[in-house]
Amino acid sequence: MIHIPRGTQDILPEETSKWRYIEAKLHKLMEVYNYQEIRTPIFESTDLFARGVGDSTDVVQKEMYTFKDKGDRSITLRPEGTAAVVRSYIENKMQGLPNQPVKLYYNGPMFRYERKQKGRYRQFNQFGVEAIGAENPSMDAEVLAMVMHIYQSFGLKKLKLVINSVGDAESRVDYQNALREHFQPVIHNYCKDCQQRIKTNPMRILDCKVDRHQPEIKTAPSITDFLNDYSKAYFEAVKSHLDRLGIPYEVDPNLVRGLDYYTHTAFELMMDNEAYDGAITTLCGGGRYNGLLELLDGPSETGIGFALSIERLLLALEEEGIEFPQTEHIDLFVATMGEKADDFAVTLLNQLRHAGVSVDKDYLSRKLKGQMKQADRLNSTYTIVIGDQELEAGEVAVKHMATGETQTMKFEEIESYIHGGKE
């Protein structure tokens, strides 16, 4: 037997209805915020992620699915969405579009080779937002408000928004040096990755999953003490907007996020529930990226965005006991008695389906009682039973399954009757 690859999952029919519900709700919210969908390739040039995500990140160093194609080019299955969206923005010269900033969202599979655990897969589905072309604190506040709106719209209430400023490039020079001085005497006690990070990007030590409980992490210098006047003013403006919007937040000076391209605002949304099992506490994360476009040979535009895992959202809803609405149903189930009736039903189903009616029938020669049970399992709104008598009369009784009410009509009237019931 061939088994599913480790770290992947089959999303079976009883679960896909939940996915469709979530995705439809997200698409609708994006319309409200005036964001447009973009779809990028599942694989890109490896150089895109090496440059855009950062050579020193765990994503690039350990987690990417990279291979050579038949043209001997290095190709990588996308591990995240931002770099690909920015590449598309640059390549398609979106900075020249009349509507600025360019507000985009995406939804699709991402791939990272990492240890499988609850809520985390090697192929996972990521929904994300990117707003490119405006360095404005109100833009940051809009994205943060959107994050809260998304999770609250699904009924989640126990949420904690954690924010920080990682400053601009100028602010980070002195901070990086302060971190090197702080960690250097004890760096031999840290993992090999952190021993390398102290040379390349010591801020990433604060984000290390292996050494996060080391005492020096808690006593490390705070980035907020090294912000220049512009970075301080920008962060204060973002917080002021959040205060006016009534969005609660916590400032965490050690929040740096896992990718190298963040500047100014960085944030995470977490579960804030003591009863939660703790397998996945961070639901969503993102931040502002000034300089990423130039790093990828693009214009000097700035952006801000976030990404969330659909799998983690589903897990959070499960943990909170939030049920999904019943959306799976068909309009009509056709039960038949006899060969002539079954032959007639084949034609009737075809006609109704072309008219936009969702309809099904029995294909296993069940008795009438078994067919009606199948109608219940399919959550059919209406049912009809066709036998010799109905064929001879040219009319049938249409039963509303929820109320038990029946109405007799000609076969050609069924379409308009069901469509009328939907309105």
Phi, psi and chi 1 to 4 in degrees:
 res  aa     phi    psi   chi1   chi2   chi3   chi4
   1 MET       -  134.7  178.5 -174.6  -66.7      -
   2 ILE   -89.6  126.7  -61.2  175.2      -      -
   3 HIS  -102.4  159.9  -65.0  -77.8      -      -
   4 ILE   -63.4  141.7 -170.0  170.6      -      -
   5 PRO   -58.5  143.4  -23.9   33.8      -      -
   6 ARG   -58.1  136.1 -177.3  175.8  174.1   81.7
   7 GLY    86.0    7.4      -      -      -      -
   8 THR  -119.4  173.5   63.6      -      -      -
   9 GLN  -147.0  148.7   61.1  174.4  -27.0      -
  10 ASP   -90.0  126.7  -68.1  -42.5      -      -
  11 ILE   -97.0  103.6  -57.0  171.4      -      -
  12 LEU   -79.5  163.2  -58.3  178.0      -      -
  13 PRO   -51.7  -37.4  -30.6   37.2      -      -
  14 GLU   -68.7  -17.0   58.1  -94.9   28.6      -
  15 GLU   -98.9  -28.3  -67.4  -64.2  -45.4      -
  16 THR   -63.9  -25.9   53.5      -      -      -
  17 SER   -62.7  -35.3   61.3      -      -      -
  18 LYS   -67.2  -42.4  -61.7  176.7 -177.7  178.6
  19 TRP   -61.4  -44.7  -75.9   70.2      -      -
  20 ARG   -64.0  -38.1  -72.9 -160.8  -59.2  -85.8
  21 TYR   -62.2  -47.6  171.4   76.3      -      -
  22 ILE   -62.9  -46.3  -73.1  174.4      -      -
  23 GLU   -65.5  -39.0  -70.4  165.1  -11.2      -
  24 ALA   -64.3  -39.3      -      -      -      -
  25 LYS   -67.1  -40.2 -158.4  172.3 -174.0   68.6
  26 LEU   -64.9  -43.4  -70.7  171.0      -      -
  27 HIS   -59.5  -41.7  -72.1  -52.0      -      -
  28 LYS   -65.4  -41.3 -173.8   62.7  178.8  177.0
  29 LEU   -64.4  -35.0  -80.4  170.0      -      -
  30 MET   -65.8  -33.7  -67.8  -55.4   99.0      -
  31 GLU   -62.8  -40.6  -69.0  180.0    8.1      -
  32 VAL   -62.1  -38.9  170.4      -      -      -
  33 TYR   -90.8    1.4  -78.2   85.6      -      -
  34 ASN    63.5   45.4 -168.6   32.8      -      -
  35 TYR  -107.0  142.7  -78.2   67.6      -      -
  36 GLN  -111.0  146.9  -64.2 -179.7  -51.8      -
  37 GLU   -77.9  140.3 -174.8  179.7   10.3      -
  38 ILE  -127.8  142.9 -176.5  170.7      -      -
  39 ARG  -125.4  119.8  -58.3 -173.8 -176.1 -169.5
  40 THR  -111.5  164.1   62.5      -      -      -
  41 PRO   -61.2  152.7  -22.8   33.3      -      -
  42 ILE   -72.2  -27.5  -73.4  178.3      -      -
  43 PHE  -121.9  148.9   58.5   86.7      -      -
  44 GLU  -139.2  172.5  -60.3  -97.0    5.0      -
  45 SER   -60.7  134.8  167.6      -      -      -
  46 THR   -57.2  -34.1  -58.6      -      -      -
  47 ASP   -60.1  -30.5 -169.7   47.6      -      -
  48 LEU   -58.0  -46.7  171.2   65.3      -      -
  49 PHE   -80.3  -33.3  -57.6  112.4      -      -
  50 ALA   -60.8  -42.2      -      -      -      -
  51 ARG   -82.8  -43.0  -66.9  167.7   60.0 -174.0
  52 GLY   -77.7  -41.9      -      -      -      -
  53 VAL   -83.5  -39.1  177.1      -      -      -
  54 GLY   120.7  126.3      -      -      -      -
  55 ASP   -59.1  -29.3  -84.3  -33.4      -      -
  56 SER   -89.1   -3.3   66.1      -      -      -
  57 THR   -77.2  155.5   61.5      -      -      -
  58 ASP   -61.8  -34.1  -76.2  -10.9      -      -
  59 VAL   -56.3  -50.4  173.0      -      -      -
  60 VAL   -75.9  -41.3  172.6      -      -      -
  61 GLN   -72.4  -35.0  -69.8  -71.5  -33.9      -
  62 LYS  -127.9  -22.9  -58.5  177.3 -179.3 -179.8
  63 GLU  -112.5   -7.9  -60.7  172.8   -1.8      -
  64 MET   -82.1  143.2  -64.8 -157.7  -48.3      -
  65 TYR   -90.7  102.0  -78.9   89.8      -      -
  66 THR  -120.6  140.2  -62.2      -      -      -
  67 PHE  -151.9  164.3   58.0   93.9      -      -
  68 LYS   -95.4  134.1  -71.4  -71.8 -173.1   73.8
  69 ASP   -86.9 -175.5   67.5    6.1      -      -
  70 LYS   -70.0  -14.3  -67.3 -175.6  177.5 -179.1
  71 GLY   -94.6   12.8      -      -      -      -
  72 ASP    63.9   27.3 -158.4   36.6      -      -
  73 ARG   -94.4  142.2  -67.1  172.1  -72.0 -104.2
  74 SER   -82.2  118.9 -176.9      -      -      -
  75 ILE  -120.6  143.7  -60.8  -64.6      -      -
  76 THR  -130.7  133.3  -64.9      -      -      -
  77 LEU   -66.6  131.4  -61.6  179.5      -      -
  78 ARG   -59.9  126.1   60.0 -172.4 -176.5 -168.1
  79 PRO   -90.0  -14.1   31.2  -33.6      -      -
  80 GLU  -160.0  171.8   58.0   94.6   51.8      -
  81 GLY  -101.3  -25.0      -      -      -      -
  82 THR   -62.7  -48.8  -62.0      -      -      -
  83 ALA   -58.6  -40.9      -      -      -      -
  84 ALA   -67.5  -40.2      -      -      -      -
  85 VAL   -65.1  -41.5  171.2      -      -      -
  86 VAL   -65.5  -40.9  169.4      -      -      -
  87 ARG   -57.8  -43.8 -170.7  -91.0  -49.7  149.2
  88 SER   -65.9  -39.9 -179.0      -      -      -
  89 TYR   -57.6  -45.5  175.3   95.0      -      -
  90 ILE   -69.1  -49.1  -64.2  168.0      -      -
  91 GLU   -64.0  -33.8 -169.8  167.4   -8.0      -
  92 ASN   -97.5   10.8  -67.4  -73.9      -      -
  93 LYS    52.0   46.9  -61.7  179.7  173.6   57.2
  94 MET   -68.7  -15.6  -66.5 -173.0 -165.4      -
  95 GLN   -64.9  -16.0   71.6  -87.4   19.1      -
  96 GLY   -90.9   -1.6      -      -      -      -
  97 LEU   -67.5  146.5  -65.2  175.5      -      -
  98 PRO   -66.0  -33.1   20.6  -31.1      -      -
  99 ASN   -90.6  112.3  -67.9  -34.1      -      -
 100 GLN  -127.0  147.2  -63.1  -69.8  -29.6      -
 101 PRO   -67.5  164.7   28.6  -36.8      -      -
 102 VAL   -85.9  118.8  176.1      -      -      -
 103 LYS  -112.5  112.3  -59.2  162.4   81.7  171.9
 104 LEU  -125.0  154.9  -55.1  167.2      -      -
 105 TYR  -140.6  157.2   74.5   95.4      -      -
 106 TYR  -140.3  162.8   59.1   87.2      -      -
 107 ASN  -155.4  120.8 -179.7   43.1      -      -
 108 GLY   175.9  177.4      -      -      -      -
 109 PRO   -75.1  141.6   25.2  -32.6      -      -
 110 MET  -124.5  164.1  -52.6  -70.5  165.6      -
 111 PHE  -138.6  124.2  -54.7   85.2      -      -
 112 ARG  -141.4  132.6  -66.1 -172.6 -170.7 -178.0
 113 TYR   -85.5   97.2 -171.1   87.0      -      -
 114 GLU  -143.1  167.9   54.4 -174.2  -12.4      -
 115 ARG   -64.7  128.6 -174.7  172.0   61.5   86.4
 116 LYS   -70.0  134.9 -176.6 -174.6  179.8  -58.4
 117 GLN  -151.7  175.9   53.8 -175.0  -66.2      -
 118 LYS   -57.6  124.2 -170.1  174.6 -178.0 -179.4
 119 GLY    80.5    2.4      -      -      -      -
 120 ARG  -130.6  126.8 -170.1 -175.1  -65.8  -86.6
 121 TYR  -130.2  163.9  -63.1   89.8      -      -
 122 ARG   -79.9  -27.7  -69.1  175.8  179.1  175.6
 123 GLN  -114.5  118.8  176.8 -178.9  -39.9      -
 124 PHE  -133.5  160.0   58.0   96.9      -      -
 125 ASN  -104.4  124.8 -151.1   79.9      -      -
 126 GLN  -117.9  131.5 -166.5  174.9   82.2      -
 127 PHE  -107.8  134.0  172.8   88.4      -      -
 128 GLY  -147.5  163.3      -      -      -      -
 129 VAL  -130.5  138.9  157.3      -      -      -
 130 GLU  -135.6  126.0  -48.3  -66.2  -14.9      -
 131 ALA  -116.1  111.9      -      -      -      -
 132 ILE  -118.7  131.4  -55.0  173.2      -      -
 133 GLY   116.6   11.8      -      -      -      -
 134 ALA  -149.1  117.6      -      -      -      -
 135 GLU   -98.2   91.6 -177.5  172.4  -78.2      -
 136 ASN  -146.8  127.0 -171.1  -48.8      -      -
 137 PRO   -55.2  -30.8  -25.6   34.9      -      -
 138 SER   -67.6  -28.2   64.8      -      -      -
 139 MET   -67.5  -42.7 -175.1   84.0  -97.1      -
 140 ASP   -60.5  -44.4  -60.9   40.5      -      -
 141 ALA   -64.0  -37.0      -      -      -      -
 142 GLU   -61.3  -44.2  174.5 -178.9  -67.0      -
 143 VAL   -66.1  -40.8  170.0      -      -      -
 144 LEU   -65.3  -40.7  -70.7  165.4      -      -
 145 ALA   -63.8  -37.7      -      -      -      -
 146 MET   -62.9  -43.3 -178.2 -163.7  -61.8      -
 147 VAL   -56.6  -49.0  167.6      -      -      -
 148 MET   -62.9  -42.7  -66.8  -63.5  -69.4      -
 149 HIS   -59.6  -43.4 -169.9  174.7      -      -
 150 ILE   -58.2  -53.3  -74.3  172.9      -      -
 151 TYR   -70.6  -36.1  -75.1   90.6      -      -
 152 GLN   -67.1  -31.6  -70.5  169.3  -15.7      -
 153 SER   -66.2  -21.9   72.4      -      -      -
 154 PHE   -90.4    1.3  -72.4  102.0      -      -
 155 GLY    97.4    2.7      -      -      -      -
 156 LEU   -78.1  131.8  -69.4  168.1      -      -
 157 LYS  -119.8  -31.2  -62.5  177.8 -179.2  178.5
 158 LYS   -87.6   77.5  -62.4  173.9 -178.1  178.6
 159 LEU  -121.8  149.4  -57.9  167.2      -      -
 160 LYS  -133.0  119.5  179.6  170.3   68.8  173.9
 161 LEU   -94.3  121.7  177.6   63.9      -      -
 162 VAL  -113.7  128.1 -179.6      -      -      -
 163 ILE  -129.0  162.7   64.2  172.8      -      -
 164 ASN  -159.9  164.1 -170.2   28.8      -      -
 165 SER  -112.2  127.9  172.4      -      -      -
 166 VAL   -99.5   10.7  -66.2      -      -      -
 167 GLY    69.8 -179.6      -      -      -      -
 168 ASP   -96.6 -178.6   56.9   13.2      -      -
 169 ALA   -58.5  -38.7      -      -      -      -
 170 GLU   -65.4  -42.9  177.9 -176.1  -68.2      -
 171 SER   -64.5  -32.4  -60.0      -      -      -
 172 ARG   -79.8  -18.1  -70.6  165.0   71.4  161.6
 173 VAL   -61.8  -53.5  171.3      -      -      -
 174 ASP   -65.5  -35.0  -70.4  -20.5      -      -
 175 TYR   -67.2  -42.3 -178.2   55.0      -      -
 176 GLN   -59.9  -41.7  -60.9  -88.3   30.7      -
 177 ASN   -65.1  -39.0  -69.3  -29.1      -      -
 178 ALA   -65.1  -38.1      -      -      -      -
 179 LEU   -67.2  -40.6  -73.5  175.7      -      -
 180 ARG   -60.0  -44.3  -71.7 -170.5 -179.9   95.9
 181 GLU   -64.5  -36.0 -174.6  176.5  -21.0      -
 182 HIS   -71.0  -43.4  175.2   76.1      -      -
 183 PHE   -90.8  -19.2  -75.0  111.2      -      -
 184 GLN   -55.6  -43.8 -168.5   62.0   57.3      -
 185 PRO   -64.2  -22.2  -22.0   34.0      -      -
 186 VAL  -119.9    7.3  -66.5      -      -      -
 187 ILE   -62.9  -22.8 -164.2   63.8      -      -
 188 HIS   -67.2  -16.8   60.0  -82.3      -      -
 189 ASN   -85.8   -5.7  -64.3  -35.9      -      -
 190 TYR   -99.0  168.8  -76.3   65.2      -      -
 191 CYS   -66.2  164.2   67.9      -      -      -
 192 LYS   -60.4  -34.9  -70.2 -176.7  178.9  179.9
 193 ASP   -63.0  -43.7  -70.2  -28.1      -      -
 194 CYS   -68.4  -32.4  -76.7      -      -      -
 195 GLN   -64.6  -26.0  -68.4  177.8   28.5      -
 196 GLN   -85.3  -36.3 -177.5   61.7   31.1      -
 197 ARG   -64.1  -30.9  -72.2  164.8 -178.5  156.5
 198 ILE   -61.8  -23.6 -161.5  169.5      -      -
 199 LYS   -88.0  -38.9  -56.3  172.2 -173.6  175.3
 200 THR   -94.5  -46.2   57.3      -      -      -
 201 ASN  -158.3   83.7 -175.6    2.2      -      -
 202 PRO   -62.1  -19.1   17.8  -29.2      -      -
 203 MET   -60.4  -28.1  -73.0  178.6   65.4      -
 204 ARG   -71.6  -16.0  -59.7 -108.1   13.8  -93.3
 205 ILE   -62.4  -36.6  -61.6  174.7      -      -
 206 LEU   -65.1  -19.9  -56.9  175.4      -      -
 207 ASP  -104.5    8.4 -165.3   44.8      -      -
 208 CYS   -70.9  130.8  179.4      -      -      -
 209 LYS   -74.8  -29.1  -62.6 -179.6  179.4   67.4
 210 VAL   -77.3  -44.5  176.2      -      -      -
 211 ASP  -105.0   18.3  -68.0  -43.4      -      -
 212 ARG   -64.9  -17.3   62.6 -178.8 -179.3  -87.8
 213 HIS   -97.8    3.4  -62.2  -56.6      -      -
 214 GLN   -64.1  139.5  -68.1  -85.0   16.1      -
 215 PRO   -60.6  -31.5   19.0  -31.1      -      -
 216 GLU   -68.9  -20.4  -65.3   81.4   15.8      -
 217 ILE   -63.5  -43.4  -61.9  -71.8      -      -
 218 LYS   -70.3  -28.9  -63.3  178.8 -179.6  179.1
 219 THR   -99.3    7.4   60.0      -      -      -
 220 ALA   -64.4  151.8      -      -      -      -
 221 PRO   -57.0  149.4  -20.6   30.6      -      -
 222 SER   -94.8  136.7  170.0      -      -      -
 223 ILE   -60.2  -30.1 -180.0   64.6      -      -
 224 THR   -64.4  -22.5   52.8      -      -      -
 225 ASP   -79.0   -8.9  -65.5  -28.1      -      -
 226 PHE  -116.1    4.0  -69.2   82.9      -      -
 227 LEU   -69.4  137.5  -61.4  179.5      -      -
 228 ASN   -77.3  176.2   58.5   21.0      -      -
 229 ASP   -60.1  -40.4  -69.5  -18.2      -      -
 230 TYR   -65.3  -45.0  176.8   74.5      -      -
 231 SER   -64.3  -40.3  -64.8      -      -      -
 232 LYS   -62.1  -46.0  -72.7  179.3 -177.5  177.4
 233 ALA   -64.4  -38.4      -      -      -      -
 234 TYR   -63.9  -45.9 -165.5   96.9      -      -
 235 PHE   -65.7  -40.2 -167.7   40.5      -      -
 236 GLU   -62.9  -37.9  -70.8  -57.8  -42.4      -
 237 ALA   -66.0  -40.6      -      -      -      -
 238 VAL   -61.0  -46.6  172.3      -      -      -
 239 LYS   -63.8  -37.5  -68.5 -170.2  -70.6 -176.3
 240 SER   -62.7  -41.5  -65.5      -      -      -
 241 HIS   -61.5  -43.8  -76.8  -56.0      -      -
 242 LEU   -63.1  -38.7  -66.3  177.3      -      -
 243 ASP   -62.1  -43.0  -67.9  -22.8      -      -
 244 ARG   -66.6  -31.6  -80.1 -170.8  -72.4  -88.2
 245 LEU   -81.6   -6.5  -66.9  171.7      -      -
 246 GLY    71.6   27.1      -      -      -      -
 247 ILE   -97.2  112.6  -62.3  174.8      -      -
 248 PRO   -70.7  149.7   25.3  -31.8      -      -
 249 TYR  -155.6  161.0   59.4   87.4      -      -
 250 GLU  -122.0  142.1  -66.2 -177.9   12.3      -
 251 VAL   -96.2  123.9  176.6      -      -      -
 252 ASP  -118.6  105.3 -179.5   -0.9      -      -
 253 PRO   -61.0  -19.8  -20.0   32.1      -      -
 254 ASN   -91.9   -0.6  -74.5  -18.1      -      -
 255 LEU   -77.2  111.9  175.5   62.2      -      -
 256 VAL  -122.3  -10.3  -64.0      -      -      -
 257 ARG    67.1  167.0  -62.2  -68.3  -63.6  148.6
 258 GLY   -96.1   -2.2      -      -      -      -
 259 LEU  -114.1  151.0  -54.5  178.3      -      -
 260 ASP   -78.1  -14.9  -75.5   -5.3      -      -
 261 TYR   -88.3    2.3   49.7   58.7      -      -
 262 TYR   -75.5  141.9  -73.2  112.3      -      -
 263 THR  -139.9  158.6   56.5      -      -      -
 264 HIS    54.3 -120.1  -68.8  -59.1      -      -
 265 THR   -70.7  126.7  -51.3      -      -      -
 266 ALA  -127.3  146.2      -      -      -      -
 267 PHE  -155.5  158.5   60.7   89.0      -      -
 268 GLU  -141.1  147.0  -69.3 -177.0   -9.8      -
 269 LEU  -110.6  129.7 -174.1   68.4      -      -
 270 MET  -124.8  157.1  -58.2  178.8  177.5      -
 271 MET   -71.6  138.0  -68.0  -73.4  -71.5      -
 272 ASP  -124.8   67.2 -169.5   19.0      -      -
 273 ASN  -140.4  116.6 -175.7   -4.0      -      -
 274 GLU   -64.0  -26.0  -67.8 -179.6   -2.0      -
 275 ALA   -79.8  -10.5      -      -      -      -
 276 TYR   -67.7  142.8 -165.7   53.7      -      -
 277 ASP   -75.1   -6.7   71.6    2.6      -      -
 278 GLY    82.7   -0.7      -      -      -      -
 279 ALA   -62.3  -42.8      -      -      -      -
 280 ILE  -133.1  110.6  -60.5  -64.8      -      -
 281 THR  -100.7  -31.2   54.6      -      -      -
 282 THR   -89.9  120.6  -58.3      -      -      -
 283 LEU   -91.4  -31.7  -64.4  172.0      -      -
 284 CYS  -160.4  149.3  168.2      -      -      -
 285 GLY  -153.7  160.0      -      -      -      -
 286 GLY   179.0 -165.5      -      -      -      -
 287 GLY   167.4 -177.6      -      -      -      -
 288 ARG   -90.0  143.2  173.9  163.3  -73.4  -78.0
 289 TYR  -130.7   94.8   43.6   86.8      -      -
 290 ASN   -94.4  123.5  -63.7    3.6      -      -
 291 GLY   107.1  -15.1      -      -      -      -
 292 LEU   -63.6  -40.3  175.5   58.9      -      -
 293 LEU   -63.6  -42.6  -80.1   83.6      -      -
 294 GLU   -65.7  -36.1  -68.2  177.3  -89.7      -
 295 LEU   -60.2  -29.5 -173.0   64.8      -      -
 296 LEU  -101.4   26.3  -63.3  176.4      -      -
 297 ASP    67.1   30.1  -55.7  -39.4      -      -
 298 GLY  -105.9 -172.7      -      -      -      -
 299 PRO   -73.5  168.0   27.9  -35.0      -      -
 300 SER   -83.6   60.0   57.5      -      -      -
 301 GLU  -102.4  160.3  -63.2  -71.9   -7.3      -
 302 THR  -117.3  161.9   68.4      -      -      -
 303 GLY  -149.7  167.9      -      -      -      -
 304 ILE  -147.1  145.1 -176.6  170.7      -      -
 305 GLY  -164.5 -179.8      -      -      -      -
 306 PHE  -153.0  166.7   68.9   86.5      -      -
 307 ALA  -140.9  144.4      -      -      -      -
 308 LEU  -131.2  150.7   64.4   86.8      -      -
 309 SER   -93.1  125.6  161.3      -      -      -
 310 ILE   -62.0  -37.7  -58.0  -66.9      -      -
 311 GLU   -61.1  -41.8  -71.6   87.5  -10.2      -
 312 ARG   -68.9  -37.2  -69.3 -167.1 -173.2 -169.5
 313 LEU   -61.9  -44.7  174.5   53.8      -      -
 314 LEU   -60.5  -41.1  -77.8  163.3      -      -
 315 LEU   -65.1  -40.5 -175.7   58.9      -      -
 316 ALA   -64.7  -41.2      -      -      -      -
 317 LEU   -63.9  -38.9  -65.7  173.1      -      -
 318 GLU   -64.7  -44.0  177.7 -174.8  -27.1      -
 319 GLU   -62.7  -35.5  -70.1  -74.8  -17.8      -
 320 GLU   -85.8   -2.1  -68.2  -66.4  -54.1      -
 321 GLY    69.6   28.3      -      -      -      -
 322 ILE   -87.6  120.6  -63.8  172.6      -      -
 323 GLU   -89.6  150.6  -64.4 -175.4   -0.6      -
 324 PHE   -88.2  146.1  -73.3   79.5      -      -
 325 PRO   -66.7  150.5   22.8  -32.1      -      -
 326 GLN   -76.1  107.5  174.8   59.6  -95.7      -
 327 THR  -112.8  -15.9   57.3      -      -      -
 328 GLU   -84.4  118.4  -66.9  -64.0  -67.8      -
 329 HIS  -163.8  169.2   74.3  -77.2      -      -
 330 ILE  -123.1  159.5   60.5  171.7      -      -
 331 ASP   -74.0  -40.3  -64.5  -35.2      -      -
 332 LEU  -146.5  137.3  175.5   67.9      -      -
 333 PHE  -115.3  131.5 -174.7   84.7      -      -
 334 VAL  -104.5  111.5  177.6      -      -      -
 335 ALA   -95.3  142.5      -      -      -      -
 336 THR  -129.4  152.2   60.3      -      -      -
 337 MET  -130.2  105.8  -65.1 -173.8  -64.1      -
 338 GLY   104.9  158.6      -      -      -      -
 339 GLU   -66.1  -41.6 -172.9  175.3  -22.0      -
 340 LYS   -62.6  -42.5  -71.5 -176.8  179.2  179.7
 341 ALA   -63.8  -39.3      -      -      -      -
 342 ASP   -67.2  -39.8 -165.3   66.4      -      -
 343 ASP   -62.8  -42.1  -70.9  -16.0      -      -
 344 PHE   -63.9  -38.2  176.7   81.0      -      -
 345 ALA   -62.8  -33.8      -      -      -      -
 346 VAL   -58.6  -45.4  172.3      -      -      -
 347 THR   -68.5  -42.4  -58.2      -      -      -
 348 LEU   -61.7  -44.2  178.3   63.2      -      -
 349 LEU   -60.3  -42.6  -98.1   64.7      -      -
 350 ASN   -61.1  -43.3 -172.6   61.3      -      -
 351 GLN   -64.1  -45.9  -67.7  171.6  -12.7      -
 352 LEU   -67.0  -39.0  -68.9  172.6      -      -
 353 ARG   -64.2  -39.0  -73.7  166.1  174.8  163.8
 354 HIS   -66.8  -20.8  -82.8  -91.6      -      -
 355 ALA   -91.8    3.6      -      -      -      -
 356 GLY    89.8   14.1      -      -      -      -
 357 VAL   -94.3  127.6  177.1      -      -      -
 358 SER   -83.0  121.2   59.3      -      -      -
 359 VAL  -147.0  149.1   56.1      -      -      -
 360 ASP  -145.9  170.1 -150.5  -16.4      -      -
 361 LYS  -144.3  177.8   65.0  179.9  -79.0  -67.6
 362 ASP   -82.5  136.9  172.1   60.7      -      -
 363 TYR  -121.7    5.9  -64.4   95.0      -      -
 364 LEU  -116.8   16.9  -61.0  178.3      -      -
 365 SER    53.9   41.0  -58.8      -      -      -
 366 ARG   -71.0  158.6  -63.2 -179.7  178.3   94.7
 367 LYS   -71.0  167.1  -65.5 -175.9 -178.9  -61.0
 368 LEU   -57.9  -40.9 -177.1   58.4      -      -
 369 LYS   -61.1  -41.2 -175.9  177.6  179.7 -179.4
 370 GLY   -67.0  -35.0      -      -      -      -
 371 GLN   -66.2  -39.0  -66.7 -175.9   57.1      -
 372 MET   -69.3  -33.2  -61.2  -49.7  -70.4      -
 373 LYS   -64.6  -37.5  -73.6 -176.6  178.0  179.2
 374 GLN   -64.2  -38.7  177.8   68.9    0.3      -
 375 ALA   -60.1  -40.2      -      -      -      -
 376 ASP   -65.5  -43.4  -78.2  -28.3      -      -
 377 ARG   -62.6  -32.7  -74.0 -168.3  -67.5  -91.6
 378 LEU   -83.7   -0.2  -67.4  173.2      -      -
 379 ASN    54.5   48.4 -165.6   26.5      -      -
 380 SER   -74.3  134.7 -178.0      -      -      -
 381 THR   -71.3  -42.6  -55.1      -      -      -
 382 TYR  -126.9  157.2  -61.4   95.7      -      -
 383 THR  -136.6  152.0   58.7      -      -      -
 384 ILE  -133.2  151.7   60.1  173.6      -      -
 385 VAL  -119.7  120.1  179.0      -      -      -
 386 ILE  -109.1  124.6  -55.4  174.8      -      -
 387 GLY  -133.5 -169.1      -      -      -      -
 388 ASP   -59.4  -39.2  -68.2  -18.7      -      -
 389 GLN   -62.8  -43.4 -176.4  176.9  -23.2      -
 390 GLU   -67.6  -38.2  -73.5   75.6   20.1      -
 391 LEU   -64.3  -41.2  -69.2  176.6      -      -
 392 GLU   -67.6  -39.5 -174.6  175.5  -16.4      -
 393 ALA   -80.1  -21.9      -      -      -      -
 394 GLY    73.8   19.9      -      -      -      -
 395 GLU  -147.9  162.4   58.6 -176.4   23.0      -
 396 VAL  -148.1  154.9   68.3      -      -      -
 397 ALA   -88.6  122.8      -      -      -      -
 398 VAL   -97.9  119.2 -179.6      -      -      -
 399 LYS  -104.0  129.6  179.9  179.9  179.5 -180.0
 400 HIS   -84.5  116.4 -167.8  -74.5      -      -
 401 MET   -67.0  -31.9  -65.1  -68.0  -79.0      -
 402 ALA   -74.8  -38.2      -      -      -      -
 403 THR  -101.4  -20.0   64.5      -      -      -
 404 GLY    82.0   -2.1      -      -      -      -
 405 GLU   -71.3  142.9  -64.1  178.6   -0.6      -
 406 THR  -124.7  151.5   60.7      -      -      -
 407 GLN  -142.5  127.7 -174.4  164.3  -24.3      -
 408 THR   -88.6  136.2  -59.7      -      -      -
 409 MET  -156.6  166.6   63.8 -169.9   68.9      -
 410 LYS   -73.4  154.6  -64.6 -176.1 -179.4  -58.0
 411 PHE   -57.4  -38.1  -73.6  111.4      -      -
 412 GLU   -72.4   -8.2   55.9  -94.4   26.7      -
 413 GLU   -93.1   -9.8  -64.9  174.6  -27.3      -
 414 ILE   -60.6  -43.7  -65.8  174.4      -      -
 415 GLU   -55.8  -53.9  172.8 -160.8  -28.0      -
 416 SER   -66.2  -32.8   59.2      -      -      -
 417 TYR   -65.5  -45.3  177.5   71.8      -      -
 418 ILE   -68.7  -41.1  -69.2  178.8      -      -
 419 HIS   -62.8  -36.1  -79.4  -44.7      -      -
 420 GLY   -65.7  -35.2      -      -      -      -
 421 GLY   -70.3  -23.3      -      -      -      -
 422 LYS   -77.0  -25.5  -70.9 -178.7  178.8 -178.5
 423 GLU   -74.4      -  -64.9  173.7   -3.6      -
